[in-house]
Amino acid sequence: MEENPSAVPVERNRRLAGKWIARILLFLVAWAVIFFFLLGPGRVLFPSLLISYSSVSDKTNTVYYSGHRIEQAMDVLWMAAVVQDSIRRFWNDSTTRDFWKGVNIFICESPGQYYYLTWNRAMGSALMGRIVLNPARYGPNMSLYSALVHEMSHLYISRRYGYLSYVFLIPKWFDEGCATLMQEFSFAESHLESYLRESPGLVSLSALKHPWDWQTLVSMEEGKMAAKGYGHVRSFMEELRARYGIDRIRDYAGHLGLNLLPGNTFRRIYGISLHEADVQWLENKKKEGILPEETVFIPLAFSFPVFLRWVIISGIFAASAFLLLRWVIRLFRRRH
């Protein structure tokens, strides 16, 4: 059978187009990685790049600091061991996870330095397996210890389940709820009533499944919805612990990880759906006079900046996966 001559240029053009697409994707991925690790939050993975930082260590945890914060760094180093022990007791975890082998903690000199490392203006961040603290934000509303235990809780859950499971599968309301529950005090919970009297809308926990949902929450009502969210999850988790016991929380956590249907797991363990439990919590707080009667659940808004951010992140992961798959297929063809 003779080969169709007209098909040869078409096949050649197709292969050439595929090569150029792969080159463009590789170029974009390479620059995204370089930008993230040299100019973005990825810098915390390489303390050697942060030449202005000094460090103290107890051979388990290491605290990086700049300026004249040596005393504060020593305090944080001591707190880190105490916090890890409290988290171990909370989860009744006797394993030898990487979490217990040490954590790198960064204390920033100023809000500008904190933003330089994290690209956010929060009080602290559990970022890429590290903790970055913004001491300029601490005071009566949030102590340094509370911030450290909050971020350490995020880091524990991230390392317990693996980073990808933590981002895509662990319910965000549960992650934030456990973090706030381990704080010694929650300013957001104590002021939840006053927040709701100003604006009675509250986002249901069933809508807060992923990190992008929580980021959208932060963008609502100029950040006030996030304050209500922290108070909400703290109060809800306190009620779960008081009504069902901490072992039920541990049981629920034990069934997460690669679980694609955490809502079904919640219903099986607690006997009701998450939304039903949330509604029950709201009605109880109204009856107790803790929350205003006009408080209602409202839908999560749409945030284009948050949407765009995650489209870009997903695009980088997809492009990387495509290039890796293409390389594996070509390698397989060459060997066979």
C-alpha positions as CSV (number, residue, x, y, z in Angstrom):
1,M,0.0,0.0,0.0
2,E,1.5,3.3,-1.1
3,E,1.9,6.1,1.5
4,N,-0.2,9.2,0.7
5,P,2.3,12.0,0.0
6,S,0.0,14.7,1.2
7,A,-0.2,13.1,4.6
8,V,3.6,13.5,5.2
9,P,3.6,17.3,5.5
10,V,0.5,17.1,7.7
11,E,2.2,14.7,10.1
12,R,5.4,16.7,10.0
13,N,3.5,19.9,10.9
14,R,1.6,18.1,13.7
15,R,4.9,16.9,15.3
16,L,6.5,20.4,14.9
17,A,3.4,22.0,16.5
18,G,3.6,19.5,19.4
19,K,7.3,20.3,19.9
20,W,6.7,24.0,20.0
21,I,3.8,23.6,22.4
22,A,6.0,21.5,24.7
23,R,8.8,24.1,24.5
24,I,6.4,26.9,25.4
25,L,4.9,25.0,28.3
26,L,8.4,24.1,29.6
27,F,9.5,27.7,29.3
28,L,6.4,28.9,31.3
29,V,6.8,26.2,34.0
30,A,10.5,26.9,34.4
31,W,9.9,30.6,34.8
32,A,7.0,30.0,37.2
33,V,9.3,27.7,39.4
34,I,12.2,30.2,39.3
35,F,9.9,33.0,40.2
36,F,8.2,31.1,43.0
37,F,11.5,29.9,44.6
38,L,13.7,32.9,44.1
39,L,11.2,35.8,44.4
40,G,8.1,34.2,46.0
41,P,7.1,32.2,49.1
42,G,9.3,29.3,48.0
43,R,12.3,31.1,49.5
44,V,11.5,29.7,52.9
45,L,12.5,26.3,51.6
46,F,16.1,27.6,51.2
47,P,17.2,29.5,54.4
48,S,20.6,30.0,52.7
49,L,18.9,32.4,50.3
50,L,17.8,34.6,53.3
51,I,21.3,35.7,54.2
52,S,20.1,38.4,56.6
53,Y,18.7,35.8,59.0
54,S,20.4,34.3,62.0
55,S,19.2,31.1,63.7
56,V,18.9,29.3,67.0
57,S,18.2,25.6,67.3
58,D,17.5,22.9,69.9
59,K,18.6,20.2,67.4
60,T,14.9,19.5,66.7
61,N,13.4,22.9,65.8
62,T,15.2,25.8,64.2
63,V,14.1,29.5,64.5
64,Y,15.3,32.0,61.9
65,Y,15.3,35.6,62.9
66,S,16.7,39.0,61.8
67,G,17.6,42.2,63.7
68,H,17.6,42.1,67.5
69,R,15.0,39.4,68.0
70,I,17.3,36.8,69.7
71,E,15.3,36.8,72.9
72,Q,12.1,36.4,71.1
73,A,13.6,33.6,68.9
74,M,14.7,31.8,72.1
75,D,11.1,32.1,73.5
76,V,9.6,30.8,70.2
77,L,12.1,27.9,70.3
78,W,10.9,26.9,73.8
79,M,7.3,27.4,72.8
80,A,7.7,25.2,69.7
81,A,8.5,22.2,71.9
82,V,5.5,22.9,74.2
83,V,3.2,23.3,71.2
84,Q,4.3,20.1,69.6
85,D,3.7,18.3,72.9
86,S,0.2,19.8,73.2
87,I,-0.7,18.8,69.6
88,R,0.6,15.2,70.3
89,R,-1.7,15.0,73.3
90,F,-4.7,16.5,71.4
91,W,-4.4,13.9,68.7
92,N,-3.2,11.1,71.0
93,D,-0.4,10.6,68.4
94,S,2.4,8.3,69.4
95,T,3.8,7.9,65.9
96,T,7.3,9.0,64.7
97,R,6.0,11.4,62.0
98,D,8.4,13.8,60.3
99,F,6.4,16.5,62.2
100,W,8.1,15.5,65.5
101,K,11.6,15.6,63.9
102,G,11.6,19.4,63.6
103,V,10.2,22.5,62.1
104,N,11.8,25.6,60.6
105,I,10.2,28.8,62.0
106,F,10.8,32.3,60.6
107,I,10.3,35.4,62.8
108,C,10.0,38.5,60.6
109,E,11.4,41.9,61.6
110,S,8.5,43.9,60.0
111,P,5.2,43.5,58.2
112,G,7.0,44.3,55.0
113,Q,9.5,41.4,55.5
114,Y,6.6,39.1,56.3
115,Y,4.8,40.0,53.1
116,Y,8.1,39.5,51.2
117,L,8.1,35.9,52.4
118,T,4.5,35.0,52.3
119,W,2.6,37.4,49.9
120,N,-0.1,37.9,52.5
121,R,-0.6,40.2,55.5
122,A,-1.9,37.6,58.1
123,M,-0.4,37.1,61.6
124,G,1.3,33.9,60.5
125,S,1.5,31.3,57.8
126,A,2.2,27.6,57.6
127,L,4.0,27.7,54.2
128,M,5.7,24.9,52.3
129,G,6.2,22.9,55.4
130,R,7.6,26.0,57.3
131,I,6.1,28.5,59.7
132,V,6.4,32.2,59.1
133,L,5.4,34.6,62.0
134,N,4.5,38.3,61.8
135,P,5.2,39.6,65.4
136,A,4.1,43.1,64.5
137,R,0.5,41.8,64.4
138,Y,0.5,40.3,67.9
139,G,-1.2,41.9,70.9
140,P,-4.4,41.5,72.9
141,N,-6.2,39.9,70.0
142,M,-3.7,37.2,69.4
143,S,-0.6,36.1,71.4
144,L,2.5,34.8,69.9
145,Y,1.8,31.4,71.5
146,S,-1.7,31.3,70.0
147,A,-0.3,32.1,66.6
148,L,2.4,29.5,66.9
149,V,0.0,26.7,68.0
150,H,-2.5,27.7,65.2
151,E,0.1,27.5,62.5
152,M,1.7,24.4,64.0
153,S,-1.6,22.7,63.8
154,H,-1.9,23.4,60.1
155,L,1.6,22.0,59.6
156,Y,0.8,18.9,61.6
157,I,-2.2,18.1,59.5
158,S,-0.3,18.9,56.3
159,R,2.5,16.5,57.2
160,R,0.1,13.8,58.5
161,Y,-1.9,13.5,55.3
162,G,0.7,14.8,52.7
163,Y,0.6,18.2,51.0
164,L,-1.6,17.3,48.1
165,S,-4.2,15.6,50.3
166,Y,-4.0,18.6,52.6
167,V,-4.7,21.0,49.8
168,F,-7.3,19.1,47.8
169,L,-9.0,16.6,50.2
170,I,-8.9,17.8,53.8
171,P,-12.0,19.9,54.6
172,K,-10.8,23.5,55.2
173,W,-13.4,24.1,57.9
174,F,-11.9,21.1,59.9
175,D,-8.3,22.2,59.4
176,E,-9.1,25.8,60.6
177,G,-11.4,24.5,63.3
178,C,-8.7,22.3,64.8
179,A,-6.2,25.1,64.6
180,T,-8.5,27.6,66.4
181,L,-9.6,24.9,69.0
182,M,-6.0,24.5,70.1
183,Q,-5.4,28.2,70.7
184,E,-5.5,29.4,74.3
185,F,-8.0,32.1,73.3
186,S,-10.0,33.1,70.2
187,F,-10.6,36.8,69.8
188,A,-12.8,36.1,66.8
189,E,-15.1,33.7,68.8
190,S,-15.4,36.2,71.7
191,H,-16.4,38.9,69.3
192,L,-18.6,36.8,67.0
193,E,-21.8,38.2,68.4
194,S,-20.7,41.8,67.7
195,Y,-19.6,40.9,64.2
196,L,-23.0,39.4,63.4
197,R,-24.9,42.4,64.8
198,E,-23.1,44.5,62.3
199,S,-23.7,42.0,59.5
200,P,-25.9,39.0,60.2
201,G,-24.6,36.8,57.3
202,L,-22.5,33.7,58.0
203,V,-21.1,31.2,55.5
204,S,-22.1,27.6,56.2
205,L,-19.2,25.3,57.0
206,S,-20.4,22.9,54.2
207,A,-19.3,25.6,51.7
208,L,-15.7,25.8,53.2
209,K,-14.2,22.6,51.7
210,H,-11.0,23.9,50.1
211,P,-8.3,26.5,50.6
212,W,-9.8,28.6,47.8
213,D,-13.1,28.7,49.6
214,W,-11.4,30.1,52.7
215,Q,-9.5,32.6,50.6
216,T,-12.8,33.7,49.1
217,L,-14.1,34.1,52.6
218,V,-11.2,36.4,53.4
219,S,-12.2,38.6,50.4
220,M,-15.8,39.0,51.6
221,E,-16.9,42.1,53.6
222,E,-13.4,43.5,53.5
223,G,-12.0,40.7,55.6
224,K,-14.7,40.8,58.3
225,M,-16.3,37.6,57.0
226,A,-13.0,35.8,57.7
227,A,-13.1,37.0,61.3
228,K,-16.6,35.6,61.6
229,G,-15.4,32.4,60.0
230,Y,-12.7,31.8,62.6
231,G,-15.2,32.5,65.4
232,H,-17.7,30.1,63.7
233,V,-15.3,27.1,63.3
234,R,-13.9,27.5,66.8
235,S,-17.4,27.6,68.4
236,F,-18.6,24.7,66.2
237,M,-15.6,22.5,67.1
238,E,-16.1,23.3,70.8
239,E,-19.7,22.1,70.6
240,L,-18.6,19.0,68.8
241,R,-16.1,18.2,71.5
242,A,-18.5,19.0,74.3
243,R,-21.3,16.9,72.9
244,Y,-19.5,14.0,71.3
245,G,-16.1,14.0,72.9
246,I,-12.6,14.4,71.5
247,D,-12.4,10.8,70.5
248,R,-15.1,11.4,67.8
249,I,-13.0,14.2,66.4
250,R,-10.0,11.9,66.3
251,D,-12.1,9.2,64.6
252,Y,-13.3,11.6,61.9
253,A,-9.7,12.8,61.3
254,G,-8.6,9.1,61.1
255,H,-10.9,8.6,58.1
256,L,-9.6,11.6,56.1
257,G,-6.6,11.7,53.8
258,L,-7.5,10.0,50.5
259,N,-11.2,10.2,51.4
260,L,-13.0,11.8,48.4
261,L,-16.3,12.0,50.4
262,P,-15.5,13.5,53.8
263,G,-19.2,14.7,54.1
264,N,-20.4,11.1,54.0
265,T,-17.8,10.2,56.7
266,F,-19.0,13.0,58.9
267,R,-22.6,11.7,58.6
268,R,-21.5,8.2,59.5
269,I,-19.5,9.2,62.5
270,Y,-21.9,11.9,63.9
271,G,-25.2,10.6,62.7
272,I,-26.1,13.8,60.9
273,S,-24.8,15.8,58.0
274,L,-22.3,18.6,58.4
275,H,-24.9,21.1,57.3
276,E,-27.5,19.7,59.7
277,A,-25.0,19.9,62.5
278,D,-24.1,23.5,61.5
279,V,-27.8,24.5,61.6
280,Q,-28.2,22.8,64.9
281,W,-25.2,24.7,66.3
282,L,-26.7,28.0,65.1
283,E,-30.1,27.3,66.6
284,N,-28.4,26.4,69.9
285,K,-26.4,29.6,70.0
286,K,-29.5,31.6,69.3
287,K,-31.4,29.9,72.1
288,E,-28.5,30.5,74.5
289,G,-28.5,34.2,73.5
290,I,-24.9,34.0,72.3
291,L,-25.7,34.9,68.7
292,P,-28.3,37.3,67.4
293,E,-31.7,36.0,66.2
294,E,-31.3,37.6,62.8
295,T,-28.1,35.5,62.0
296,V,-28.5,33.6,58.7
297,F,-26.4,31.4,56.5
298,I,-25.5,33.0,53.2
299,P,-23.8,31.5,50.1
300,L,-20.1,31.9,49.5
301,A,-19.4,34.7,47.1
302,F,-17.4,34.5,43.8
303,S,-13.9,36.1,43.9
304,F,-12.3,36.6,40.5
305,P,-8.7,37.2,42.0
306,V,-9.0,33.9,44.0
307,F,-10.3,32.1,40.9
308,L,-7.5,33.4,38.7
309,R,-4.9,32.5,41.3
310,W,-6.0,28.9,41.4
311,V,-6.4,28.7,37.6
312,I,-2.8,29.7,37.3
313,I,-1.7,27.2,40.0
314,S,-3.7,24.4,38.4
315,G,-2.3,25.3,35.0
316,I,1.2,25.0,36.3
317,F,0.5,21.6,37.7
318,A,-1.3,20.5,34.6
319,A,1.5,21.7,32.3
320,S,4.1,19.9,34.5
321,A,2.0,16.7,34.4
322,F,1.6,17.0,30.6
323,L,5.3,17.4,30.0
324,L,6.2,14.6,32.4
325,L,3.7,12.3,30.7
326,R,4.9,13.3,27.2
327,W,8.5,12.5,28.2
328,V,7.6,9.1,29.7
329,I,5.7,8.2,26.5
330,R,8.6,9.2,24.2
331,L,11.0,7.3,26.4
332,F,8.8,4.2,26.3
333,R,8.5,4.4,22.5
334,R,12.3,4.6,22.1
335,R,12.8,1.5,24.2
336,H,10.2,-0.5,22.4
